[in-house]
Amino acid sequence: MLKKNLALLIVFLLAVSLLTACTVDEPCMYCDQSPSKEYKKKDGSAVYVCEDCSSTCMLCGREKATKHYESLLGIVFVCDDCYKMATR
């Protein structure tokens, strides 16, 4: 019984650490909310963007963002249609 409880505790702690390791307390570069996720730019510098800003298309605002690319504004999150238009 002790081994089973210990194994469950270890699995729980690993799951919690995996879920929290993806986010940081840095403010989002667009809205200043946190937690945010770190994205690397081509020059190696870090950009922090929250879940809300990274999941909405920044060009049309209607669809769920599925792709991102780097522009003069930083990392831009867009839906498939806007990505095709922006990267032509």
Number of C-alpha atoms within 10 A of each C-alpha: 6 7 8 9 10 11 12 12 12 12 12 12 12 11 12 11 11 11 10 10 10 11 17 16 12 17 17 22 16 13 11 13 17 17 18 23 20 17 14 13 14 8 6 8 9 12 17 23 28 23 14 11 18 23 19 18 23 18 16 13 12 11 16 16 23 15 15 17 13 12 9 6 7 14 18 19 23 26 21 16 14 17 19 10 8 11 7 5
